Amino acid sequence: MATTSRSHDSNAPTHLRPNPQTRPTVAIVGASAVPSKFSNKSIHAHHRAGYDVFPVNPKEETIEGFKCYKSVLDIPAALDRVSLYLPPAVGVKVLDDIAKKGCKELWVNPGAESPELMEKAEALKLNAIYACSYMDAASH
């Protein structure tokens, strides 16, 4: 299967796209190859919503046919959205890389948040949204 070059219709909201002719991008940080995990479901939901999807997991080569990246810094595209599916103690450690890469939205999914992570995201001036990105993508 091809990676992020899969052909599909883009039905993501146009306000999420800087250029309505391009697809928005999302990094799924903590992506899992296990189909029952929400990070795996999020890959599919974002893809169906018209996103170019970039799974991030240092232990995987591909997930669901998408090339997997070791770090957000390895992704060869600007990111509209980063969706965080990591335990808080691990998530707080990747915030510096996310800030360095840049993104319009950082979605911190349920179970990934902690006071320390929230404080650091604010200090790094990340546009953090504390909600389920899977449910958001699935609704489009």
PyMOL commands that set and color helices and strands:
alter all, ss='L'
color gray80, all
select helices_A, chain A and resi 14-16+38-48+72-74+88-101+115-123+133-138
alter helices_A, ss='H'
color red, helices_A
select strands_A, chain A and resi 25-29+52-56+62-63+66-67+81-84+105-108+128-129
alter strands_A, ss='S'
color yellow, strands_A
deselect
rebuild
show_as cartoon
